[in-house]
C-alpha cells in the first residue's frame, strides 16, 4: 500500500512539474519595437556580430504579435547582399495580406523578427511589403541558418 501511495505521489509531482515547466517559445513572430519600456513590452537583446566585434542592444519589444508561423508557407536558405547565409521566408496568401496591411501602417517603425524566442533582426519598415516574402539576414553561420530553416519548415508542416 505504501508503494502505491509513493507511486501516486511521484506521479502527481511529475505532473505538477510538467505543468509549471516553461512553455516552448513560438517558432516565428513579428512584433513592433517600442520606443520606451511599458507594461505592454518586454526587453530583448539584439546581438550583432561583425568582423569588428560583437554589439549588443536591448530593445523594448511589444508583446502584441503581428505575424507568426501560422501564416508562413515555407523558409529556405539563401545569401544576403554581403554573402552571408540568410533566411528567406514565404508567407501564405493570408500572411502576405497581413504583411501588406501591417507595413504601411507602421512605416518608419522597427519590427522585431523573433525565432524560437530569440531576437534575430529588428529592421525599419521603409516600404510596404506586398511580395509575400521577406529575407532575414542576421549574419547567421551556415549551420545556424540551415537549422533555423529546418525548424521553421518542420513547424510549418505541423501547423
C-alpha positions in Angstrom: 0.0 0.0 0.0 2.9 2.4 0.9 4.4 1.7 -2.5 1.2 2.5 -4.3 0.9 5.8 -2.4 4.5 6.6 -3.1 4.0 5.9 -6.9 0.9 8.1 -6.9 2.7 10.9 -5.1 5.6 10.7 -7.5 3.2 10.8 -10.5 1.4 13.9 -9.1 4.7 15.6 -8.5 5.8 14.8 -12.1 2.5 16.2 -13.5 2.8 19.3 -11.3 6.4 19.9 -12.5 5.4 19.4 -16.2 2.6 21.9 -15.8 4.9 24.6 -14.4 7.7 24.0 -16.9 8.4 26.9 -19.2 6.4 26.9 -22.4 8.2 26.4 -25.7 8.6 29.7 -27.4 6.8 30.2 -30.7 8.8 29.3 -33.7 8.4 32.6 -35.5 6.9 36.0 -34.6 6.9 39.5 -36.0 6.3 42.3 -33.4 6.8 46.0 -33.2 9.8 47.5 -31.4 8.5 50.0 -28.8 10.2 53.4 -28.3 10.1 53.1 -24.5 9.6 50.3 -21.9 5.9 49.8 -21.0 3.7 47.2 -19.4 3.0 46.0 -23.0 6.6 45.4 -23.9 9.5 43.2 -22.9 13.2 43.8 -23.1 15.1 41.6 -25.6 18.7 41.6 -26.6 19.7 42.1 -30.3 23.2 40.7 -30.8 25.1 41.7 -33.9 28.3 40.0 -35.0 30.7 41.6 -37.4 34.4 41.4 -38.2 34.9 44.3 -35.8 33.3 42.5 -32.9 30.0 41.9 -31.2 27.5 44.6 -30.3 24.5 44.0 -28.1 21.5 46.3 -27.8 18.5 45.9 -25.6 15.2 46.7 -27.4 11.7 47.0 -25.9 9.6 44.6 -27.9 5.8 45.0 -27.9 4.0 41.9 -26.7 1.4 42.0 -29.4 2.2 39.5 -32.2 1.6 40.9 -35.7 2.5 37.7 -37.6 3.5 34.2 -36.5 4.4 30.8 -38.0 0.7 30.0 -38.8 0.9 32.4 -41.8 4.3 31.1 -43.1 4.3 28.8 -46.1 8.0 27.9 -46.1 11.5 29.0 -45.4 14.7 28.5 -47.4 18.3 29.3 -47.3 19.9 32.0 -49.5 22.7 34.5 -49.3 22.3 38.2 -48.3 23.9 41.0 -50.3 27.1 40.5 -48.3 27.3 36.8 -49.0 26.2 35.7 -45.5 23.6 32.9 -45.1 20.1 34.3 -44.8 16.6 33.0 -44.3 14.0 33.6 -47.0 10.5 33.4 -45.6 7.5 32.9 -47.9 4.1 33.7 -46.4 0.7 32.2 -47.2 -1.8 34.3 -49.0 -3.3 35.3 -45.6 0.2 36.1 -44.3 1.1 38.1 -47.4 -2.1 40.2 -47.0 -1.4 40.7 -43.2 2.2 41.8 -44.1 0.9 44.1 -46.7 -1.6 45.6 -44.2 0.9 45.9 -41.4 3.8 47.5 -43.2 2.1 50.8 -44.4 0.5 51.3 -41.0 3.9 51.1 -39.3 6.1 52.9 -41.8 9.3 54.2 -40.1 8.8 51.8 -37.2 11.1 48.9 -36.4 9.8 45.3 -36.3 11.3 42.5 -34.3 11.9 39.2 -36.1 11.8 36.6 -33.3 12.7 33.0 -34.0 12.4 30.5 -31.1 12.2 33.3 -28.6 15.5 34.9 -29.8 15.5 38.4 -31.4 17.4 38.0 -34.7 16.7 41.2 -36.5 14.9 44.5 -36.0 14.7 46.3 -39.3 12.9 49.5 -40.0 9.8 49.4 -42.3 10.8 51.6 -45.2 8.2 50.4 -47.7 5.0 48.4 -48.0 5.9 44.7 -48.3 3.4 43.2 -50.7 5.6 40.5 -52.3 4.6 37.8 -49.8 8.1 37.2 -48.7 11.0 38.6 -46.7 14.6 38.0 -46.2 16.1 37.8 -42.7 19.8 38.4 -42.7 21.5 38.5 -39.3 25.0 37.3 -40.2 24.0 33.7 -39.4 26.5 30.9 -39.7 25.7 28.4 -42.4 24.8 25.8 -39.7 22.6 28.2 -37.7 20.7 29.3 -40.9 20.3 25.7 -42.0 19.0 24.6 -38.6 16.5 27.5 -38.4 15.2 26.8 -41.9 14.7 23.1 -41.0 13.0 24.0 -37.7 10.7 26.6 -39.3 9.7 24.2 -42.1 9.0 21.4 -39.6 6.8 23.8 -37.6 5.0 25.0 -40.7 4.4 21.4 -41.8 3.0 20.6 -38.3 0.5 23.5 -38.2 
